[in-house]
Amino acid sequence: MMSVCFHLSFTDEDRRFFHVPVRKKVMLLGIYSQIKEQVSTREVAEHYGYKVSRKGMMRCPFHEDKTPSMKVDKNFVCFGCQEKGDVIRFASKLFGLPPYDAAGKLIEDMGLTVTAENRPEVQPGIRQKAKRERTEKQQFEQAVNRIYNVFCDYLHLLNHWAEEYAPRSPTEDFHPLFVEAMHKRDYVGYLLDLLLYGSREDKAFVVIEKGKEVDDLERRIRGFKSGDGERAPGGDSGLTAGHDDGGCEGSSGNDGERSGEKLHYKRRSDPVL
């Protein structure tokens, strides 16, 4: 009589899965399949800031990768360190999370629509709905970011005008740009505070109310940058000094309450949400 013994190799992740009750296993697999149906590894990588080439190649985040060696599409595979898997494993490895927690992070960060059970009747349309919601969220973030950066540049201009065009004597007439700076500086600082620290409703209000104004303001600032706008004495347009670091400085809100504290607003490329 001959006995045969099979030696199976399981990861810690596999062992944990085998100890999950059958009903919960089915639910987890249902959630994972819904996530993989709605979003690809490439979309997740790009969402978290990784640059992916047109051919789907990127630098592997799991080893010191000097040249892109990871291929990402629906799944991923690295030709350098040999890591591979689906979008759940990618997020799990990227953030050092168990698969279930990684799935939860993907649902929240990517705005996915996932049901507790993998019922066939709720599957059609989920991908389209999730993609639409994700697109709307991204468009809103982009709008908030753009308005924030335009107002940041504008506040820098206002601060410059307040100093450059300040009257040198009691009899000197107020320059229009100095008047504008005095009228607008605190209000622009208030709008920047809303965009940085306000609720989603506050930010939506600024986006809706100030959208058209920001278009005009952006063109005007572009004119100063190119030298077409009104220049300060000495040929300084007001967008040179202190602008290299992308920052703008101003006092926002009630000066008495802030005890003269100056707030520093930095232009941003990441979402301010």
Secondary structure as a PSIPRED ss2 file (coil, helix, strand):
# PSIPRED VFORMAT (PSIPRED V4.0)

   1 M C   1.000  0.000  0.000
   2 M C   1.000  0.000  0.000
   3 S C   1.000  0.000  0.000
   4 V C   1.000  0.000  0.000
   5 C C   1.000  0.000  0.000
   6 F C   1.000  0.000  0.000
   7 H C   1.000  0.000  0.000
   8 L C   1.000  0.000  0.000
   9 S C   1.000  0.000  0.000
  10 F C   1.000  0.000  0.000
  11 T C   1.000  0.000  0.000
  12 D H   0.000  1.000  0.000
  13 E H   0.000  1.000  0.000
  14 D H   0.000  1.000  0.000
  15 R H   0.000  1.000  0.000
  16 R H   0.000  1.000  0.000
  17 F H   0.000  1.000  0.000
  18 F H   0.000  1.000  0.000
  19 H C   1.000  0.000  0.000
  20 V C   1.000  0.000  0.000
  21 P C   1.000  0.000  0.000
  22 V H   0.000  1.000  0.000
  23 R H   0.000  1.000  0.000
  24 K H   0.000  1.000  0.000
  25 K H   0.000  1.000  0.000
  26 V H   0.000  1.000  0.000
  27 M H   0.000  1.000  0.000
  28 L H   0.000  1.000  0.000
  29 L H   0.000  1.000  0.000
  30 G H   0.000  1.000  0.000
  31 I H   0.000  1.000  0.000
  32 Y H   0.000  1.000  0.000
  33 S H   0.000  1.000  0.000
  34 Q H   0.000  1.000  0.000
  35 I H   0.000  1.000  0.000
  36 K H   0.000  1.000  0.000
  37 E H   0.000  1.000  0.000
  38 Q H   0.000  1.000  0.000
  39 V C   1.000  0.000  0.000
  40 S C   1.000  0.000  0.000
  41 T H   0.000  1.000  0.000
  42 R H   0.000  1.000  0.000
  43 E H   0.000  1.000  0.000
  44 V H   0.000  1.000  0.000
  45 A H   0.000  1.000  0.000
  46 E H   0.000  1.000  0.000
  47 H H   0.000  1.000  0.000
  48 Y C   1.000  0.000  0.000
  49 G C   1.000  0.000  0.000
  50 Y C   1.000  0.000  0.000
  51 K C   1.000  0.000  0.000
  52 V C   1.000  0.000  0.000
  53 S C   1.000  0.000  0.000
  54 R C   1.000  0.000  0.000
  55 K C   1.000  0.000  0.000
  56 G C   1.000  0.000  0.000
  57 M E   0.000  0.000  1.000
  58 M E   0.000  0.000  1.000
  59 R C   1.000  0.000  0.000
  60 C C   1.000  0.000  0.000
  61 P C   1.000  0.000  0.000
  62 F C   1.000  0.000  0.000
  63 H C   1.000  0.000  0.000
  64 E C   1.000  0.000  0.000
  65 D C   1.000  0.000  0.000
  66 K C   1.000  0.000  0.000
  67 T C   1.000  0.000  0.000
  68 P C   1.000  0.000  0.000
  69 S C   1.000  0.000  0.000
  70 M E   0.000  0.000  1.000
  71 K E   0.000  0.000  1.000
  72 V E   0.000  0.000  1.000
  73 D C   1.000  0.000  0.000
  74 K C   1.000  0.000  0.000
  75 N C   1.000  0.000  0.000
  76 F E   0.000  0.000  1.000
  77 V E   0.000  0.000  1.000
  78 C E   0.000  0.000  1.000
  79 F C   1.000  0.000  0.000
  80 G C   1.000  0.000  0.000
  81 C C   1.000  0.000  0.000
  82 Q C   1.000  0.000  0.000
  83 E C   1.000  0.000  0.000
  84 K E   0.000  0.000  1.000
  85 G E   0.000  0.000  1.000
  86 D C   1.000  0.000  0.000
  87 V H   0.000  1.000  0.000
  88 I H   0.000  1.000  0.000
  89 R H   0.000  1.000  0.000
  90 F H   0.000  1.000  0.000
  91 A H   0.000  1.000  0.000
  92 S H   0.000  1.000  0.000
  93 K H   0.000  1.000  0.000
  94 L H   0.000  1.000  0.000
  95 F H   0.000  1.000  0.000
  96 G C   1.000  0.000  0.000
  97 L C   1.000  0.000  0.000
  98 P C   1.000  0.000  0.000
  99 P H   0.000  1.000  0.000
 100 Y H   0.000  1.000  0.000
 101 D H   0.000  1.000  0.000
 102 A H   0.000  1.000  0.000
 103 A H   0.000  1.000  0.000
 104 G H   0.000  1.000  0.000
 105 K H   0.000  1.000  0.000
 106 L H   0.000  1.000  0.000
 107 I H   0.000  1.000  0.000
 108 E H   0.000  1.000  0.000
 109 D H   0.000  1.000  0.000
 110 M H   0.000  1.000  0.000
 111 G C   1.000  0.000  0.000
 112 L C   1.000  0.000  0.000
 113 T C   1.000  0.000  0.000
 114 V C   1.000  0.000  0.000
 115 T C   1.000  0.000  0.000
 116 A C   1.000  0.000  0.000
 117 E C   1.000  0.000  0.000
 118 N C   1.000  0.000  0.000
 119 R C   1.000  0.000  0.000
 120 P H   0.000  1.000  0.000
 121 E H   0.000  1.000  0.000
 122 V H   0.000  1.000  0.000
 123 Q C   1.000  0.000  0.000
 124 P C   1.000  0.000  0.000
 125 G C   1.000  0.000  0.000
 126 I H   0.000  1.000  0.000
 127 R H   0.000  1.000  0.000
 128 Q H   0.000  1.000  0.000
 129 K H   0.000  1.000  0.000
 130 A H   0.000  1.000  0.000
 131 K H   0.000  1.000  0.000
 132 R H   0.000  1.000  0.000
 133 E H   0.000  1.000  0.000
 134 R H   0.000  1.000  0.000
 135 T H   0.000  1.000  0.000
 136 E H   0.000  1.000  0.000
 137 K H   0.000  1.000  0.000
 138 Q H   0.000  1.000  0.000
 139 Q H   0.000  1.000  0.000
 140 F H   0.000  1.000  0.000
 141 E H   0.000  1.000  0.000
 142 Q H   0.000  1.000  0.000
 143 A H   0.000  1.000  0.000
 144 V H   0.000  1.000  0.000
 145 N H   0.000  1.000  0.000
 146 R H   0.000  1.000  0.000
 147 I H   0.000  1.000  0.000
 148 Y H   0.000  1.000  0.000
 149 N H   0.000  1.000  0.000
 150 V H   0.000  1.000  0.000
 151 F H   0.000  1.000  0.000
 152 C H   0.000  1.000  0.000
 153 D H   0.000  1.000  0.000
 154 Y H   0.000  1.000  0.000
 155 L H   0.000  1.000  0.000
 156 H H   0.000  1.000  0.000
 157 L H   0.000  1.000  0.000
 158 L H   0.000  1.000  0.000
 159 N H   0.000  1.000  0.000
 160 H H   0.000  1.000  0.000
 161 W H   0.000  1.000  0.000
 162 A H   0.000  1.000  0.000
 163 E H   0.000  1.000  0.000
 164 E H   0.000  1.000  0.000
 165 Y C   1.000  0.000  0.000
 166 A C   1.000  0.000  0.000
 167 P C   1.000  0.000  0.000
 168 R C   1.000  0.000  0.000
 169 S C   1.000  0.000  0.000
 170 P C   1.000  0.000  0.000
 171 T C   1.000  0.000  0.000
 172 E C   1.000  0.000  0.000
 173 D C   1.000  0.000  0.000
 174 F C   1.000  0.000  0.000
 175 H C   1.000  0.000  0.000
 176 P H   0.000  1.000  0.000
 177 L H   0.000  1.000  0.000
 178 F H   0.000  1.000  0.000
 179 V H   0.000  1.000  0.000
 180 E H   0.000  1.000  0.000
 181 A H   0.000  1.000  0.000
 182 M H   0.000  1.000  0.000
 183 H H   0.000  1.000  0.000
 184 K H   0.000  1.000  0.000
 185 R H   0.000  1.000  0.000
 186 D H   0.000  1.000  0.000
 187 Y H   0.000  1.000  0.000
 188 V H   0.000  1.000  0.000
 189 G H   0.000  1.000  0.000
 190 Y H   0.000  1.000  0.000
 191 L H   0.000  1.000  0.000
 192 L H   0.000  1.000  0.000
 193 D H   0.000  1.000  0.000
 194 L H   0.000  1.000  0.000
 195 L H   0.000  1.000  0.000
 196 L H   0.000  1.000  0.000
 197 Y H   0.000  1.000  0.000
 198 G C   1.000  0.000  0.000
 199 S C   1.000  0.000  0.000
 200 R H   0.000  1.000  0.000
 201 E H   0.000  1.000  0.000
 202 D H   0.000  1.000  0.000
 203 K H   0.000  1.000  0.000
 204 A H   0.000  1.000  0.000
 205 F H   0.000  1.000  0.000
 206 V H   0.000  1.000  0.000
 207 V H   0.000  1.000  0.000
 208 I H   0.000  1.000  0.000
 209 E H   0.000  1.000  0.000
 210 K H   0.000  1.000  0.000
 211 G H   0.000  1.000  0.000
 212 K H   0.000  1.000  0.000
 213 E H   0.000  1.000  0.000
 214 V H   0.000  1.000  0.000
 215 D H   0.000  1.000  0.000
 216 D H   0.000  1.000  0.000
 217 L H   0.000  1.000  0.000
 218 E H   0.000  1.000  0.000
 219 R H   0.000  1.000  0.000
 220 R H   0.000  1.000  0.000
 221 I H   0.000  1.000  0.000
 222 R H   0.000  1.000  0.000
 223 G H   0.000  1.000  0.000
 224 F H   0.000  1.000  0.000
 225 K H   0.000  1.000  0.000
 226 S H   0.000  1.000  0.000
 227 G C   1.000  0.000  0.000
 228 D C   1.000  0.000  0.000
 229 G C   1.000  0.000  0.000
 230 E C   1.000  0.000  0.000
 231 R C   1.000  0.000  0.000
 232 A C   1.000  0.000  0.000
 233 P C   1.000  0.000  0.000
 234 G C   1.000  0.000  0.000
 235 G C   1.000  0.000  0.000
 236 D C   1.000  0.000  0.000
 237 S C   1.000  0.000  0.000
 238 G C   1.000  0.000  0.000
 239 L C   1.000  0.000  0.000
 240 T C   1.000  0.000  0.000
 241 A C   1.000  0.000  0.000
 242 G C   1.000  0.000  0.000
 243 H C   1.000  0.000  0.000
 244 D C   1.000  0.000  0.000
 245 D C   1.000  0.000  0.000
 246 G C   1.000  0.000  0.000
 247 G E   0.000  0.000  1.000
 248 C E   0.000  0.000  1.000
 249 E E   0.000  0.000  1.000
 250 G E   0.000  0.000  1.000
 251 S C   1.000  0.000  0.000
 252 S C   1.000  0.000  0.000
 253 G C   1.000  0.000  0.000
 254 N C   1.000  0.000  0.000
 255 D H   0.000  1.000  0.000
 256 G H   0.000  1.000  0.000
 257 E H   0.000  1.000  0.000
 258 R H   0.000  1.000  0.000
 259 S C   1.000  0.000  0.000
 260 G C   1.000  0.000  0.000
 261 E C   1.000  0.000  0.000
 262 K C   1.000  0.000  0.000
 263 L E   0.000  0.000  1.000
 264 H E   0.000  0.000  1.000
 265 Y E   0.000  0.000  1.000
 266 K E   0.000  0.000  1.000
 267 R C   1.000  0.000  0.000
 268 R C   1.000  0.000  0.000
 269 S C   1.000  0.000  0.000
 270 D C   1.000  0.000  0.000
 271 P C   1.000  0.000  0.000
 272 V C   1.000  0.000  0.000
 273 L C   1.000  0.000  0.000
